[in-house]
C-alpha cells in the first residue's frame, strides 16, 4: 500500500482537483496541492473532492466486472492484447499477485479511499462551512469509502484488505474477511449518523438523481448497508436497513444510483460497453446463460445472438453481453431490483416464506415469467430460486461470483476445459506484502 499511495500521489491529485462536473477529469496539477485542501478548505474546494471521488469510482470498473464475470462463468472476455482473461481468470493458470486483474482495480479503489480520507480531514478542519455541511461531507465520504473497500474485499475475500489507510506512513494491517466486513458496516453506520441533520447541498451528478439530498443519500447508504448485512448473514439487520432504504416492492427495478459516463472533453466512456458483433476485443455471454434461462424470460435480451460465433482459447460463444447498450450507459451502484432480491433472501433465511415468495414473484412477473411454483417450499429450494433470479436480474453487474461463493456453491459453476479451476478469491497485490 505504501507504494500505491506514495507513487500515485499525482493520481490522487488527479482525483482530488477537478472541475465542477463529476463526469470530468482534472485540470492543472501543478497548482493545487493536498495541503491547500487541508488548510481551511472552502465549500468549492470540498465540492471538488466530492466530484473527484465520483469520477474516480469509474476507473477500472470494466475490469472489475470482467474479473467477477469471468471467474463466475457469467461471460468470456476475449482480448487479442492479453490472453490472461481466458487463462488466469478461468483457472488454466494460477492467479498472479502482480496481475493487472487485481493490481489495477485494487489501486484504483484505494485512490478513491484516499480521496475520501482527504475530504473527511478537510471538512473536519474547515471553519468556512457549517456543522450541517460538515456532516453532509462526512456522511458522503464514509459511505463511498465503505463502498470502495467492499469492492476490493469482493475480489480478495478471505485474503483480506487494508481498512485503515488514512496515514500513508503508518498503514493499518491487512485484516480478514469478517473483520473487514464489520469495519465496512461500521463506516456505513457512522455515515448514517452523520447524515442525520446534515446539509447535502454539494453536487452529486445525474447518477444520484432523486437521492441528492440528505434524506435521499441516507436511503442509498442504507441500501448498501443491507447488501453488507446479507454478506454478514445478519438477516434481521438487512430487513431493518431495507426499511430505511429506497426499497419499493412494486417500484421500477432500475430506480437507484449509478456511475455515469459521457462523451464530453475530459470525460470517460463506459468501459463495460462493446459494440455488438465485434471481433478481437469482445465480451460474450457464457453459453449456459441461454441454455439455463426459462422460456419467456425477457432477460435473454442481455445476451443477444451474434451474426457469427466467436472463439478463443478453446472457448466459444454465440451471444454478446448486451447489458450496457451504449458508451454512455450508466453502471448501477445499487438499484431497486437488487433490494427486492435482498428482501427475498433475508425473509427466506428468517423462515418468512410467504414474503420471500411474493418478492421472488415480483421479479419473475416483471420479466415475463409465471409465479414460482413449489407446493412445499423449503429453505434450500428457495435459496436456489433466489440465486437464479439474482443470476439473471443482476447479470454482469458484479454479483454472481460473490453470490455463489457466499452460499458455498462455486462447485456448481460450469468448467469448460479440462484442468480449469474456479477460484474463490484473488491474491492481495505483491506491493502490499
C-alpha positions as CSV (number, residue, x, y, z in Angstrom):
1,X,0.0,0.0,0.0
2,X,2.8,2.4,0.7
3,X,4.0,2.0,-2.9
4,X,0.4,2.6,-4.2
5,X,-0.2,5.6,-2.0
6,X,3.2,7.3,-2.5
7,X,3.8,6.6,-6.1
8,X,0.3,7.6,-7.1
9,X,0.2,10.9,-5.3
10,X,-0.2,12.6,-8.6
11,X,-3.1,10.4,-9.4
12,X,-4.5,11.3,-6.0
13,X,-4.5,14.9,-7.0
14,X,-5.9,13.9,-10.3
15,X,-8.9,12.7,-8.3
16,X,-8.9,15.5,-5.8
17,X,-8.5,18.5,-8.0
18,X,-11.2,18.6,-10.6
19,X,-13.7,20.7,-12.4
20,X,-17.4,21.1,-11.4
21,X,-18.8,18.1,-13.3
22,X,-18.4,14.7,-11.9
23,X,-18.0,13.5,-15.4
24,X,-14.9,15.5,-15.9
25,X,-11.3,14.6,-15.4
26,X,-9.0,17.0,-13.8
27,X,-7.1,20.2,-14.5
28,X,-3.8,21.7,-13.8
29,X,-1.9,19.5,-11.4
30,X,0.9,22.0,-10.9
31,X,-1.0,24.4,-8.7
32,X,-3.4,22.7,-6.3
33,X,-1.9,20.6,-3.6
34,X,-3.3,18.4,-0.8
35,X,-2.2,20.9,1.7
36,X,-4.4,23.6,0.0
37,X,-7.4,21.4,0.7
38,X,-6.5,20.8,4.3
39,X,-5.9,24.5,5.1
40,X,-9.4,25.7,5.9
41,X,-11.0,24.4,2.7
42,X,-13.9,26.3,1.2
43,X,-17.1,24.6,0.1
44,X,-16.0,24.9,-3.5
45,X,-12.8,23.0,-2.7
46,X,-14.7,20.3,-0.8
47,X,-17.1,20.0,-3.7
48,X,-14.2,19.3,-6.0
49,X,-13.2,16.5,-3.7
50,X,-16.7,15.1,-3.9
51,X,-16.6,15.4,-7.7
52,X,-13.2,13.7,-7.9
53,X,-14.5,10.8,-5.7
54,X,-17.4,10.2,-8.0
55,X,-15.3,10.4,-11.1
56,X,-12.6,8.2,-9.7
57,X,-15.1,5.5,-8.8
58,X,-15.5,4.8,-12.5
59,X,-11.8,3.9,-13.1
60,X,-11.3,0.2,-13.9
61,X,-15.0,-0.5,-13.4
62,X,-15.0,-2.5,-16.6
63,X,-12.1,-4.6,-15.4
64,X,-13.8,-5.3,-12.0
65,X,-16.9,-6.5,-13.9
66,X,-14.7,-8.7,-16.2
67,X,-13.0,-10.2,-13.1
68,X,-16.2,-11.3,-11.5
69,X,-18.0,-12.1,-14.7
70,X,-15.2,-14.4,-16.0
71,X,-14.4,-16.2,-12.8
72,X,-18.1,-16.9,-12.2
73,X,-18.6,-18.0,-15.8
74,X,-21.2,-15.4,-16.5
75,X,-19.2,-14.4,-19.6
76,X,-16.0,-14.7,-21.5
77,X,-13.7,-11.8,-22.1
78,X,-11.7,-12.4,-25.3
79,X,-8.7,-10.0,-25.8
80,X,-6.1,-10.1,-28.5
81,X,-3.9,-8.0,-26.3
82,X,-4.0,-10.2,-23.2
83,X,-4.7,-13.9,-23.0
84,X,-5.0,-13.9,-19.2
85,X,-8.7,-13.2,-19.4
86,X,-9.1,-16.9,-20.6
87,X,-6.1,-18.4,-18.8
88,X,-5.6,-16.9,-15.3
89,X,-9.2,-15.8,-14.7
90,X,-10.6,-19.2,-15.9
91,X,-8.2,-21.2,-13.9
92,X,-6.0,-22.5,-16.7
93,X,-3.1,-20.7,-15.0
94,X,-2.6,-19.6,-11.4
95,X,-3.7,-16.1,-10.5
96,X,-0.7,-13.8,-10.0
97,X,-0.3,-11.2,-7.3
98,X,1.2,-8.9,-9.9
99,X,-1.6,-9.5,-12.5
100,X,-3.4,-6.5,-13.9
101,X,-6.7,-8.0,-12.9
102,X,-6.0,-7.4,-9.2
103,X,-3.4,-4.6,-9.1
104,X,-5.3,-2.2,-11.3
105,X,-8.8,-2.3,-9.5
106,X,-7.1,-2.5,-6.1
107,X,-5.1,0.6,-6.7
108,X,-8.0,2.5,-8.3
109,X,-10.3,1.7,-5.3
110,X,-7.7,2.8,-2.8
111,X,-7.1,6.1,-4.7
112,X,-10.8,6.8,-4.2
113,X,-10.5,5.8,-0.5
114,X,-7.6,8.3,-0.2
115,X,-9.7,11.0,-1.7
116,X,-12.5,10.3,0.8
117,X,-10.0,10.5,3.7
118,X,-8.8,13.9,2.5
119,X,-12.4,15.0,2.2
120,X,-13.1,13.9,5.8
121,X,-10.0,15.6,7.1
122,X,-10.6,18.8,5.1
123,X,-14.2,19.1,6.0
124,X,-13.5,18.3,9.6
125,X,-11.0,21.1,10.0
126,X,-12.7,23.8,7.9
127,X,-14.2,26.9,9.6
128,X,-15.7,28.0,6.3
129,X,-18.6,25.6,6.4
130,X,-21.5,25.0,8.8
131,X,-21.7,21.9,11.1
132,X,-24.6,20.7,8.9
133,X,-22.5,20.9,5.8
134,X,-19.6,19.1,7.6
135,X,-21.9,16.3,8.4
136,X,-23.0,16.1,4.8
137,X,-19.5,15.8,3.5
138,X,-18.6,13.3,6.2
139,X,-21.6,11.1,5.5
140,X,-20.9,11.1,1.8
141,X,-17.2,10.3,2.3
142,X,-17.7,7.5,4.7
143,X,-20.4,5.9,2.5
144,X,-18.3,6.0,-0.6
145,X,-15.2,4.8,1.3
146,X,-17.1,1.8,2.6
147,X,-18.4,1.0,-0.9
148,X,-14.9,1.1,-2.5
149,X,-13.4,-1.0,0.3
150,X,-16.2,-3.5,-0.3
151,X,-15.4,-3.8,-4.0
152,X,-11.8,-4.7,-3.2
153,X,-12.9,-7.2,-0.5
154,X,-15.2,-8.8,-3.0
155,X,-12.1,-9.7,-5.0
156,X,-9.7,-10.8,-2.3
157,X,-12.3,-12.4,0.0
158,X,-10.5,-14.2,2.9
159,X,-7.1,-12.8,1.8
160,X,-8.4,-9.6,3.2
161,X,-7.9,-5.8,2.7
162,X,-6.5,-2.9,4.5
163,X,-9.2,-0.9,6.2
164,X,-7.1,1.8,7.9
165,X,-5.1,3.7,5.3
166,X,-5.6,7.3,6.4
167,X,-1.9,7.7,7.3
168,X,0.3,6.6,4.3
169,X,3.3,6.3,6.6
170,X,1.5,4.2,9.2
171,X,-0.9,1.9,7.4
172,X,-3.1,-0.4,9.2
173,X,-2.7,-4.2,8.8
174,X,-4.4,-6.4,6.2
175,X,-7.5,-7.8,8.0
176,X,-9.5,-10.8,7.2
177,X,-12.9,-11.0,5.6
178,X,-15.1,-10.9,8.6
179,X,-13.2,-8.2,10.3
180,X,-13.2,-6.1,7.1
181,X,-17.0,-6.5,6.6
182,X,-17.5,-5.4,10.2
183,X,-15.4,-2.3,9.6
184,X,-17.3,-1.6,6.4
185,X,-20.6,-1.9,8.1
186,X,-19.3,0.4,10.9
187,X,-18.4,3.0,8.3
188,X,-21.8,2.9,6.8
189,X,-23.5,3.2,10.2
190,X,-21.2,6.1,11.1
191,X,-22.1,7.8,7.9
192,X,-25.8,7.3,8.6
193,X,-25.4,9.1,11.9
194,X,-23.5,11.9,10.3
195,X,-26.3,12.3,7.7
196,X,-28.8,13.0,10.4
197,X,-29.5,16.7,10.3
198,X,-26.8,17.1,7.5
199,X,-26.8,19.5,4.7
200,X,-26.1,17.6,1.5
201,X,-26.1,20.5,-1.0
202,X,-23.0,19.6,-2.9
203,X,-23.4,18.3,-6.5
204,X,-23.7,14.6,-6.8
205,X,-24.5,14.5,-10.5
206,X,-27.2,12.8,-12.6
207,X,-26.2,9.3,-11.3
208,X,-27.8,10.3,-7.9
209,X,-30.9,11.9,-9.3
210,X,-33.7,11.6,-6.7
211,X,-31.2,10.9,-3.9
212,X,-29.1,14.1,-3.9
213,X,-30.2,15.5,-0.5
214,X,-29.6,14.2,3.0
215,X,-32.7,12.1,3.2
216,X,-32.2,10.6,-0.3
217,X,-28.5,9.9,0.3
218,X,-29.3,8.2,3.6
219,X,-31.5,5.8,1.7
220,X,-28.6,4.9,-0.6
221,X,-26.4,4.4,2.5
222,X,-29.0,2.0,4.0
223,X,-29.3,0.1,0.7
224,X,-25.6,-0.5,0.7
225,X,-25.8,-1.5,4.4
226,X,-28.5,-4.1,3.5
227,X,-26.1,-5.6,0.9
228,X,-23.3,-5.8,3.6
229,X,-25.8,-7.3,6.1
230,X,-26.6,-10.2,3.9
231,X,-22.9,-10.8,3.2
232,X,-22.6,-11.0,7.0
233,X,-25.6,-13.3,7.3
234,X,-27.4,-10.7,9.5
235,X,-30.8,-11.2,8.1
236,X,-32.9,-9.1,10.5
237,X,-30.5,-6.3,10.2
238,X,-30.8,-6.5,6.4
239,X,-34.6,-6.0,6.7
240,X,-34.1,-3.1,9.0
241,X,-31.7,-1.5,6.6
242,X,-34.1,-2.1,3.7
243,X,-36.9,-0.3,5.6
244,X,-34.7,2.8,5.7
245,X,-33.6,2.4,2.1
246,X,-35.3,3.1,-1.2
247,X,-36.7,-0.4,-1.5
248,X,-40.0,-0.4,-3.3
249,X,-41.6,-3.8,-3.8
250,X,-43.8,-2.5,-6.6
251,X,-41.4,0.1,-8.0
252,X,-39.2,0.4,-11.0
253,X,-36.4,-2.2,-10.9
254,X,-33.9,0.4,-12.1
255,X,-34.6,3.1,-9.5
256,X,-31.3,3.7,-7.7
257,X,-27.9,5.3,-8.1
258,X,-25.3,4.8,-10.8
259,X,-21.9,5.7,-12.2
260,X,-22.5,7.9,-15.2
261,X,-20.4,8.4,-18.3
262,X,-20.2,11.0,-21.1
263,X,-18.6,12.0,-24.4
264,X,-17.5,15.5,-23.3
265,X,-14.0,16.7,-23.3
266,X,-12.1,15.0,-20.4
267,X,-15.0,12.7,-19.7
268,X,-14.9,8.9,-19.5
269,X,-16.9,6.4,-21.6
270,X,-18.5,3.3,-20.2
271,X,-15.6,0.7,-20.1
272,X,-18.0,-2.2,-20.0
273,X,-19.5,-1.4,-23.4
274,X,-18.6,-3.2,-26.6
275,X,-20.5,-2.9,-29.9
276,X,-22.5,-6.0,-30.8
277,X,-20.8,-8.4,-33.2
278,X,-17.4,-7.0,-32.5
279,X,-14.2,-9.0,-33.2
280,X,-11.0,-9.2,-31.3
281,X,-12.0,-7.3,-28.1
282,X,-15.3,-8.9,-27.1
283,X,-17.4,-9.8,-24.1
284,X,-19.5,-12.9,-24.7
285,X,-22.3,-14.4,-22.5
286,X,-21.4,-17.9,-21.3
287,X,-23.3,-20.5,-23.3
288,X,-25.1,-21.6,-20.1
289,X,-26.8,-18.2,-19.8
290,X,-29.1,-19.0,-22.7
291,X,-29.2,-22.7,-22.1
292,X,-30.5,-22.4,-18.5
293,X,-32.9,-19.5,-18.9
294,X,-36.6,-20.2,-18.7
295,X,-38.7,-19.8,-21.8
296,X,-40.3,-16.3,-22.0
297,X,-37.7,-14.6,-19.7
298,X,-37.1,-11.2,-21.2
299,X,-33.6,-11.1,-19.6
300,X,-32.4,-13.1,-22.6
301,X,-32.0,-9.6,-24.1
302,X,-28.9,-9.2,-22.0
303,X,-27.2,-11.9,-24.1
304,X,-28.0,-11.2,-27.8
305,X,-27.3,-13.6,-30.6
306,X,-24.3,-12.7,-32.7
307,X,-24.1,-12.9,-36.5
308,X,-21.4,-15.5,-36.0
309,X,-19.8,-17.2,-33.0
310,X,-16.5,-16.1,-31.6
311,X,-13.8,-18.4,-30.2
312,X,-10.6,-18.1,-28.2
313,X,-8.5,-20.5,-26.2
314,X,-10.8,-23.4,-26.8
315,X,-13.9,-21.4,-25.7
316,X,-16.8,-20.4,-28.0
317,X,-20.0,-18.4,-27.6
318,X,-22.6,-17.1,-30.0
319,X,-24.0,-14.4,-27.7
320,X,-22.7,-11.0,-26.9
321,X,-23.0,-9.5,-23.4
322,X,-25.5,-6.7,-24.0
323,X,-26.2,-5.1,-20.6
324,X,-24.7,-1.7,-21.3
325,X,-26.1,-0.7,-24.7
326,X,-24.1,2.5,-25.4
327,X,-20.8,4.0,-24.5
328,X,-22.6,6.4,-22.1
329,X,-24.9,3.9,-20.4
330,X,-24.7,4.1,-16.6
331,X,-23.4,1.3,-14.4
332,X,-25.5,0.7,-11.3
333,X,-24.0,1.2,-7.9
334,X,-27.2,-0.3,-6.3
335,X,-30.8,-0.4,-7.6
336,X,-34.2,-1.5,-6.5
337,X,-34.2,-4.9,-8.2
338,X,-31.2,-5.9,-6.1
339,X,-33.0,-4.6,-3.0
340,X,-36.1,-6.7,-3.8
341,X,-33.9,-9.8,-4.0
342,X,-32.1,-8.9,-0.8
343,X,-35.6,-8.7,0.8
344,X,-36.4,-12.1,-0.6
345,X,-33.1,-13.6,0.7
346,X,-33.4,-12.2,4.2
347,X,-37.0,-13.5,4.5
348,X,-36.1,-16.9,3.3
349,X,-33.4,-17.2,5.9
350,X,-35.8,-16.0,8.6
351,X,-38.4,-18.5,7.5
352,X,-40.8,-15.9,6.2
353,X,-41.5,-17.9,3.1
354,X,-44.7,-16.0,2.0
355,X,-42.9,-12.7,2.0
356,X,-40.0,-14.2,0.2
357,X,-42.1,-15.8,-2.5
358,X,-44.1,-12.6,-3.0
359,X,-40.8,-10.8,-3.7
360,X,-39.5,-13.5,-6.0
361,X,-42.8,-13.4,-7.9
362,X,-42.4,-9.7,-8.3
363,X,-39.1,-10.3,-10.1
364,X,-40.4,-13.2,-12.1
365,X,-43.6,-11.5,-13.2
366,X,-41.6,-8.4,-14.0
367,X,-39.6,-10.4,-16.6
368,X,-42.5,-12.2,-18.2
369,X,-42.4,-15.4,-16.1
370,X,-45.2,-17.0,-14.1
371,X,-45.2,-17.3,-10.3
372,X,-42.8,-19.5,-8.6
373,X,-44.3,-23.0,-8.3
374,X,-43.4,-25.2,-5.4
375,X,-46.3,-26.5,-3.3
376,X,-43.9,-27.4,-0.4
377,X,-41.2,-24.7,-0.5
378,X,-38.1,-25.2,1.8
379,X,-35.2,-23.0,2.5
380,X,-32.8,-24.7,0.1
381,X,-35.2,-24.7,-2.8
382,X,-36.0,-21.0,-2.2
383,X,-32.3,-20.1,-2.0
384,X,-31.7,-21.8,-5.3
385,X,-34.6,-19.9,-6.8
386,X,-33.4,-16.6,-5.3
387,X,-29.8,-17.1,-6.6
388,X,-31.2,-18.0,-10.0
389,X,-33.2,-14.7,-10.1
390,X,-30.1,-12.8,-9.0
391,X,-28.1,-14.5,-11.8
392,X,-30.4,-13.1,-14.5
393,X,-31.5,-9.9,-12.9
394,X,-28.0,-8.8,-11.9
395,X,-26.1,-10.3,-14.9
396,X,-22.8,-8.5,-15.5
397,X,-23.3,-6.1,-12.6
398,X,-20.7,-7.7,-10.4
399,X,-22.6,-10.2,-8.2
400,X,-22.6,-13.7,-9.5
401,X,-19.2,-14.8,-8.1
402,X,-19.9,-13.3,-4.7
403,X,-23.3,-14.8,-4.5
404,X,-22.2,-18.4,-5.4
405,X,-19.2,-18.1,-3.1
406,X,-21.2,-17.0,0.0
407,X,-23.5,-20.0,-0.4
408,X,-20.6,-22.4,-1.0
409,X,-21.9,-23.2,-4.5
410,X,-18.9,-22.4,-6.6
411,X,-18.7,-26.0,-7.5
412,X,-22.0,-25.7,-9.3
413,X,-20.4,-23.2,-11.8
414,X,-19.5,-24.7,-15.2
415,X,-16.0,-25.7,-16.2
416,X,-15.4,-25.6,-19.9
417,X,-11.9,-27.1,-20.3
418,X,-10.2,-30.0,-18.6
419,X,-7.8,-28.7,-16.0
420,X,-9.5,-25.3,-15.4
421,X,-10.3,-24.2,-11.9
422,X,-12.9,-21.9,-10.3
423,X,-11.1,-19.5,-7.9
424,X,-12.7,-18.5,-4.6
425,X,-10.5,-15.4,-4.2
426,X,-7.8,-13.3,-5.7
427,X,-4.4,-12.7,-4.1
428,X,-3.5,-9.4,-2.4
429,X,-1.2,-7.5,-4.7
430,X,2.5,-8.2,-4.2
431,X,3.2,-4.5,-3.3
432,X,1.0,-4.9,-0.2
433,X,3.1,-7.7,1.2
